[in-house]
Amino acid sequence: MNLLENLWDDSCVNALSAPEQLLYRSNLLGSDMRITNFGGGNTSTKIMQADPLSGDKVEVLWVKGSGGDVGTMKLDGFATLYMDKLRALKNLYRDVEHEDEMVAYLPHCTFNLNGRAASIDTPLHAYLPYGFVDHMHPDSVIAIAAAKDSKALTQRIYGPRIGWLPWRRPGYELGLMLEKFAKENPDAEGVVLESHGLFTWGDTAKSCYTNTVDTINTAIAWFEAETGSTAPFGGATCTSLTSAERQNVASKLMPEIRGLIGENQSKVGHFDDSPTVLEFVNSTNLRPLAALGTSCPDHFLRTKICPLVIDFDPKNPDVAAIIDGLKPAVEKYREGYAAYYDRCKHNNSPAMRDPNAIVYLIPGVGMITFANNKATARISAEFYTNAINVMRGASSVSTYVGLPEQEAFDIEYWLLEEAKLQRMPKPKSLAGKIALVTGGAGAIGAATAVRLLAEGACVMITDIDSAALEETTATLATQFGADQVRSVVVDVTNEGQVISSFETLAREYGGIDILVSNAGISSSAPIEDTELSVWNRNMDILSTGYFLVSRESFRLMKRQNLGGSVVFIASKNGLAASPNAAAYCTAKAAEIHLARCLALEGGPMQIRVNVVNPDAILRGSKIWNGEWRAQRAAAYDMAPDELEEHYRKRSLLKRSVFPEDVAEATYFLLSDAASKSTGNIINVDAGNAQSFTR
């Protein structure tokens, strides 16, 4: 394993203030997952600042606030607290049985009305008598901390430079334990916390950072020397399938798992077949190690008590047999989780939460994780990968030890953790939902994607225009985050491409809840001038294309058995005839009738199918920027630039219609607000009597 690089750059730091140096140090440490995982660990600096009331210089603790991530945080991510008030809290501390009540006192220590909430780890930084403190979760050091003889290993690797403390969950008591250690060991430069992580410190921001990096590198180098020729995890018992085969298995399994675990809350999946994961899932000791769960509390909270190992033989990759065995495996896991809850619960424990596994391990294939959103599913996979690295290290030089069951439960159902969960914002209306939008690079498709993403959905957009698709995807990812957006170039008339896109959707997110079928073209010509190729092109895209994507959606939705919602973006022209547009109008009419047929078929499966009929969406439209504008202008004997005003005046409401208007109607039909509507049509045309449906 490569050693960490010391990235400290004096030229970047010299002009920074003390808080800015803390941010610089934090971002450097958080940039490498070998140092700490997303959201894990914290950093602090004690700074002399002017009191905003008295003007006197006071000592202020700057420490990462609750819920932040050291790698991506900004200055507003730090809590600031008066050190004299934090020290005064010792007079209020009763004993370890009442340590949780100390959290309520932290807001009373806030400096300068800072709104960033202080984390449970604040006392750990406050009471260490050093101006600069790092608390990280490096895989190499946690491997020491999670070993059966972790104290002896710590002494063997570091000598007196780095101390060791027994397991104690984060909180006020651990802060006092660290203070006591520092007083009794003034020459120590850090301490390993059993089953948890690493604390290091320094007299300057640079020396603190350098100490942290050097301490981790010492562990990395020691493990490399000790385990260089040792087969990890007892060696391999199987070999991995090819990359294409692994992806194929994941595409088939993820919707099945999602259907079994998503009845009460929508879940989004993530697939990981990295070399680290494959080494573990292919190993002799997979099951016994997986059953032990994780060690570091941060790992545990993201991955649950233990993963579910799926029976699969890569030498005989019978996916159908695996699918048949999934339901009893999932039910067995839930029963085991409920038993764990019953064994460990206290009189005041919160009610049992979701009993389904988060992590699913498949020999020869990889790891699947499910969570309430894509980012959390991905991060859970990253945390379990960290846990794999820890298990590899600990088991290669000693015996790996997971958190004791009761300690694990007490963290998972910690009342402070429950209060934190209760304070989280209410999920958006489409959180956990997975959507596919065809024609996603066009005006209506992109506006629809924006509307769905704004409500928390994961969205895959497809389009035949690769350049426009790439540009739209980049814009959406910048606005809503890369986790939420995927894209695939698809010609909806190509059956193979359509099928492949749904396989990609299943592998990237786990399934589908929403289809917005929007891909389209237009043409205009008198019937005697309409070529057969033009007629067929309209039918291929607007009828056959809608059939193909709908069929694959139904297949996937049926496998999940979670229902679903489909919206066709048709046209006013599907109801109202227009001159010189027989091919387009006929194809749109077929599209609308297909939706009616699908509403009949989907009803018993709770799959709703509805239609939005736009009219004259000129702004941003690729269709209207092409020949269609000139053709329609010719049909009405006017200049192309007069069309928009013509359509506005023609409408009953005398208003122009924009892509966002269509997107809003589409969102309504997809949302729970329309949960009892299927087979319906909403016209978004500012009023056109010819297209009234009744």
N, C-alpha and C positions, 0 to 999 in steps of 0.2 A: 504494500500500500504506500502511496506517495505521501511524504510529509507535508504538513501545512506550510504555505509560504507566508512569511511575515510581510504583510502588505502596507505596513505603516509608512506614510510619506510625510516627512517633516515639512516639506514645502506646502503641503495641503493644510497642515495643522497650525502652523505658526501664527497665522492671522485670525484664527478662530477663538471665540470666547470659550469659557469653561463649559457652558452647556452645549455649545456647538462641538467641542472636542468629545464630549460624552456621546453625542449623536453620531459623530464620525466613528468612534470606537465601536459603538453598538452596531452600526450598519456593516462595518467590516466583519465583525464576529458573526453576524447573521447571514452573511453572504455565502457561507459554506455549510452545508448540512452536516458535515463531519464534526462541526463545532457545536451546532445546536439545530434543532428542528424548528419548523414554522411555529411561531407563537411561544416557543419554549425558551426558558432561561430569562435572565434579566440583568441589567447593568445599573450602576449608580455612581454618583459623584457627590461629595459634600462640598458646598460652595459658601463662602462668606458673601452675603448680599445685604443691601440696605432694606430694613423693614419699611414697608410702604406707609406705616402709620407714624413710627417714631423717627425713622431715618437712621437708627442705630444699625451697625453691622451685626447680623445674626447668621448663625450657621444653618444652612438649608440643605436638606437631602433631596437631590434629584434622582429619581428612580423610575424605571419603566413602569407605566401604569397598568392597570388591570386590562387584560385582553389584547395587549399590543404584540407586535412582532418586531424583534430587534433589527431584523434585516431590512425592513421596509418602513419603519416608523419615522415620523418627523418630530420636531421639537415639542409639538403639542401632545405627543404620546407619553411624555414624562409627567409623573405626579411630583409635586414639590411640597415638602413638609418641614416645619420647624423642628430642628433637632432637639432643642431644649424641651419642647412639648412631648416629643417621642420618648425622651429619657424620663420625663415625668410620669409616663404611662406605667412605669414599673411600680409606682406607688399604688396603682389601681389593680394590678394583676393579683388575682387570688391564688390560682394554682392551675395545673395542667388540665384538670377537669373542666375548667371554665375559660380556656384560652380563646375559644371562638368569640366570646363576648368582646374581646379586645379589638376586633375588626370594626366594631361600631364606633370606637373612639378615634380611629384614624382620620375621619373627616374633620374632627376638631383640631387636628394638627396641621391642616392645610395652610400653605403659605401663599399669600397674594391671590386668594380666592380662585385658585386653579381648579377648573372643573374636572380635570382628569382624575378618576377614582384611583386610589392607591390599592395595590394588589396585596394578597395574603402574604407575599414574600417581603413586604416592606421592613418588618422588624429584623429580618435576616441581614439586610444591608445596614440598617440603622445602628445596630448594636456592635457590628464589627468595627474596631477602632482604626479604620483605614479610610483615607479619603477617596479611594478608587477601588471598586469591587465589581468583579464579574461572576455571575452564576450561569454556567453553561451545562448543556446536556450532550457532551461528545460521546459518540458510540464507543470509542476506545476506552474512555474512563468509566463509562457506565458498565462496560464489560468487566472491569475490575470490581466496581461497586456491586454488581449482581452475582459475583462468584461466591461460593459457599465460604471460602476463606478470604474474603475481600480485605479484611484488616491486615492479614499477613502479606497478601499480595501488594497492598499499598506500601507497606514498610519495605518490602523487598525491592520494589520498583523505584521508589522515591526516597527512601531513607527518611530522615527527620524533616526534609524540606516540605513535604506534603503530609498532613495529618489525616485522621480518619474518625468519623463519627457514626454511631449506630443509627439504624433506621428510625426516623421520626418524621411523621407527615409534616408538610409545610405549615408554618403557623408561628405563633408567638413563642412557644416553648423552644422551638428549634432556633429561633433568634437568640434566645438566652444561652442555649447550648453552644452556639457559635461564638458568642461573646466570651464565655468561660474558656473555650478552647484557645481563643486568641490570647487571652491574658496569661494562660498557663504555658503557651508555646509562642513566645514573642518572636522567635526566629523563623517560624513556619511561614511559608509563602502561599499556602492554600490548604484545602481540606477536601477529602473525598467523602461524600455522604452515601452511606450504604443504600443500595437499591435506588439511588436517586440521581446524583450528578456531581458536579465539581464547583467549588468556590475558590477563587483566586483573587489576589489583591496587589496593590502597588502604591508607591508614593507619588506617582504621576500617571496621567492617562496612558502615556506610551509604555511605561514600565509595567502597568497593569495588563495592557493588551499583550505585550511581549511575554509576560509571565504565563498568561493563559495559553498562548500559542505554544510556548516551549513545553508547558506541562502536558498538553495534549500530544505533542510530537514525541515526548518521552514514552508515553504509553503506546503510541503507534509503532515506534521503533522496537520497543520491548516485545510486543506481540509478534511483530514480523520475525524477530530473531527466535522466539520461542516456538512459533507454530509454522514456520516456513514450509516444512515438509509434511505436516500433519493433514490428513484428509479431513475437511470440516464436516461436522454433523455425522460422523461415523461412515462417511463415504456415500457414494451414490448407489441407489437401488434401481434406478431407471434412467433413461435418456429422454431428453426433451423432443417433442414433435418439432417439425419444421416451423418456421415463423408463420407461414401461410396456414398451416394446420392448426397452430395455436390460436390464431385469430379466428379461424372458422369455428373452433370449439367455443371460444368466448362469445362469439356472435349468437350461437345457438343456446348457450346456457344462461346468459345474462337476462334475457327476457323471461325465462322460466323462473329464475330465482326472484326477479323483480315482482313477478305476479304473485309468488308465494308470500313475499314479505311486505308487499305494498298495499294491502287491502285497506288498512287504517290510515296510512300516511304514505304519500307518494315518495319514491326513492329514486335516486340517480346513481348510476354505476360508474366504476372506473376499472380498467384492465391494465395490469402490469405484468409483463413477462421479461423483466430485466434479468441480467445474468445473476445478480444477487438473489433474486426471488427464485429463479429456476434452480439454483444450487441448493436452496433450502427445501423446496417442494419435492425435489428428486432424491432427497437424502434418506438414509437409514433411520435417522432419529427424528424425522419430521413429526410424527404423531406424539411421541413422549415430550418433545420440547414444546410443540404447539399447545399441548394440554396445560403446560405450566403458566401460560399467559406471559405478559410483559412485566418488566421490573419498574422502570421509571414511571412515576405517576402521570407525567404528560403522555407517555406512550399508552398507558392503560386507558386514560380517559378518552383517547381517540380510537381505541381498537377493541374495547370491551374485555371481559374476563378471559376470553380465549377465542381463537378463530374456529371456523367450521372446516374440517378437512373433508373434501369430497372424494369418495371412492372412484378412482379412475386408473385404468391400466394403459399407459401409453403404447404398450405392445399390442393391445387389443382395444383400440379407441372406439368403443361402442357408445356413441353419444346418446342414442335413444335409450340405452340401458341406464345411463347416468340420469337422464331426465326422469325416467320412471322412479328412480330412487331418491330424487330430490325432495319430494314432499315428506316422506317419512324421516329423512335426515334433518330437514328444517324443523319438523315437529319435535323430534328428539332433542334438538338443540334448545328449542323454546322450553321444553319440559325441564331440561337441565338447568337453564337459566332461572326458571321459576323456583326450582328447588334450592339453588344458590341464594336467591333472594330470601326465601323462607328461613334458611339456616342462619343467615347473617343479619336479618333486619332487627332494628331496635323498636321500641315502643313509639318513637317519634320519627321513624324513617319515612321519607316521602313514598308515595305509592310506586309500585313497580313500573318501570318505564318499558319501552319497546324491548321485548325479549328476543328479538331476532339478532343473528350475528351481523357484525359489520364486515369482517374479513372472511373470505372464502379461499381456501388453498387447494390447488388442483395439481397433482403430480404430472409432470411432463408438459403442463400448460402454463401455469403461473398463478397469479393472485387477482381476485376480483373483490372490490370493496363497494359497499353501498352506504349512502348517507342521504340526508335531506336535500343536499345540493351537490353539484359537481365539485366545487372547490373542496368541500369537506370530505367527499369521497376520495379525491386525489390526495389530500393531506393525510387522511387516514392510512392510505397505502404507503405514503412516505414514512409515517411514523412506524408502521409495521416493518418496513425495510430497515429503519433504524434498529428496531427490536431484533431483527434477524442478525444484524451486525453484532449486536450485544451478545446474543446467544452464541454466535460463532466464537467470539473471543473468550467468553466465560467458560464455555464447555470444552474448549480446546486446551485450557490450562488448569481447569478446576471443574467444579460442578455448578452449572447454571441454576440460579434460584430466582423464581418469580416472586411477586408480592404475595405474602400470605393471604389466604382467601378473605379473612375478616378485615385485614387492612385494605385490601382492594375494594371490598364493599364499602367500607367507611369513607373511602375517597369518592367512589362513584356516587354514593347517596349522602355525601356530606351535606349538611343543611346549608352551609355557605355556598356550595356548588349549586344546590337547588335554588337558592335565592338568586344566584347569578343567572341561572336558566330562566327564571321567572321574569327577570328584568329585560331579557332580550326582546327586541322588537317583534311584533306580530308578523308572521310570515306573509309575504305578498300573495296575491290571489292565485298565481300560477306557480308558486314555489314547488319544486320537485317534479314539475311537468316537463315532458319532452315533446318538442314540436319539430315538424319538418315543413318547410315552406318552399314550394317549387317556384321557379321564376323569381328567386330571391334577390337577384341583382337589379331587377326593374323597380320602378317607382312604387307600385303597390306592394310588391313583395318585400322590398326593403322597409317600407313604412310599417308593414305588418310585423316584420321581425322586430323592429324597434318597439312596437307596442307590446309584443309578447315578452321580450326581454325585460322591459320596464316592469312587468308584473312577475318577474322571477323565473320565467321558463328558460330551459336550455333549448337552443334553436339551432338546427342544421338548415342551412339554405343551399339550394341547388339552382344551377342555371347552366345554360349551354354556352354562355359568353364567359370564357375563363378570365379574361382581363377584368371585366366588370365585376365578376364574382370575387376575385382577389381583392379588388379595391373596396367593395362593400363589406367583405369579411373583416378587413383591417379596420375599417371605420367602426363597425359594430364591436369588435374586440376592444378597441380603445375606449369606447364609451361604456361598455358593460363588463369587460374582463374577458380574457382569452378562454377561461374555463367554460363560459356560457355559450360560445359560438363555435360551430364547425361548418365546413362547406365542402361540397363535392360537385365537380362538373358533371352534369347529367343531361342527356337528351332524353326527354320523357317518352319519346317514341321508340327508344331502344330498350327492349325488355331486359337485356342483360345488365345494362347500366342502372336501370331502376332497381332491379333486385339487389345489385351490389351496393347501391346507396343505402338501402335499408339494412343490409348486413353491417355496413359501416356505422350507421346510426345505433344499432343494437350494441355494437362493440364499444362505441365511444360513450354512450349514455345509458345503455341498458334496455332500451325499448322505445315505445312511442305512446303518446297520449293524444297528440293533436296533429292533424294534417291540414295544411292550407294549400290546396291545389290551385295554383295561380299562373303557371306557365302559359304563355299565350302568344299568338300572332294575330295579324289582321290582314285582310285583303279587300279590295274593292274593284269591281268591274261589272258591266252588264252581263247578264247570263250568257249571251251569245259570244262574249269575249273571254269567258272564264275557261281557262285551260284545265284539263283533267288533273294535271299536276298540282295546280293551285287548289282545286277542290279536295284532292287527297291530302295535301299538306294541312289544310284546315282541319280535316277529319282526324288526321294522324295525331296532331298536337292537342286539339281541343276536345276530342272525343276519346280516341284510343289512349292518348297520354294520360288523361284523367282516369280512365279505366285502369291502366297499369299501376299508377301510384296508389289508387284506392284499393286495388286488390292486395297489394303488398301491405298496405296499412291494416286492412282487415285481417290478413293472415297474422300479422304481428300482434295486433290488439287481441285477437282471439286466443293466441298462445298465452298472453299475460292474464287474460280474464279480468281485466280491470276497467272495462268499458273504454270510452274514447270519444273524440269529437272531430268531425270532418267538416270543413267549409270549402265549398267550391267558389272561386271568384269567376263568375260567369259574366253576363252583360245584359243590359237592358234589351240588347238586340236578340237575346234568346226568347224574349216575350213579344217584342214589337218589331215588325218587319221594317227594313230600311232599304231604300233603293240602291241598286248596284252592289249588293253585299250578300248575295244568296248563299255563297259558300260559308262565310263567316257566321251569318245568322243561323243557318241550319246546324252548323257544328255547335254553336252555343246552345241552341235548343236541345240538341242531343245531350249536351253536358248537364243541363238542368234536369232532364228526365232521368239521366243516370243517377243523379243525386236523389231523386224521389225513390228510385228502385232500391238504392243502397240504404235509405232511411228505413224502408220496410225490412230489409235483411238485417240491419244493424240493431234495430229496436230490442229484440230479445237478448242481445248481448250488451245492452246499455251503450251502444255506439250511436251517437247522434250525428246526423248528416243534414247540413243546411247550406243555403246558397246566399251569396251577396251579389247583387247585380249593380255594378257601377255604370256610369255613362259619362263620356266625354272627360276623361281624366287626362288632361293635356300636359300639366306641369310635371316635368321630369320623366315623362313616359318615353321609353325607347320606341314603342309602337308609333306614337304620335309624332316622333321626331323623324320618322322614316317616310316611306311612300304613302302610307295610310293617310297622313295629313293632306297631302296634295290630292289623293284620290277622293277623299271625302269632300274636300273643298270643291273639286270638280263636279261631284254629284249634286252639290247645292248651288253650283254656278257662282262661286265667290272666291276671293283670294284666300290662301292658306292662313294669313295673319288675321283674317276676320272670323275664323272658326270659333275661337274661344268665346268671343262676345256673342256669336250666333247661338251657341249652346246655352250660354247664360240666359239670354233673353227668351229662348225657347222653353226654358224650364218654368214650372208653375211658381217656384219660389224666387225666380230671377237671381239665382246664386250660382257661383262656380263651385265645382266639386273637386276636391284635392285627394291625393293618395291617403293622407292621414284620416280623412273621413271614411274611406273604405276600410282602413285598418281598425278604426273604432267600432264599426259595425261587425267586423270579423271577430274582434276581441269579445264583444258582447255575446255573440253566438257560441263562442268557445268557453265562456266563463260559466260559473255556477249560477249566475243570474238568469241564464237561459237553459238551465239544467232540465227543464221539462218541455223543451222545444226541439222538434226534429221534423224534417221534411218541409221546412219553411224557407221563404225567400224574403230578403230585405233588399229593397231597391235603394241605392244611394245615387240618385240622379237629379236631386233638387226638384223632383216632381215631373212626371211624364205620364199623362193620362193613358197613353197607349200601353204602358207597361204595368198598369195596375193589375195585381194578381187576382183581385176579386172585384 
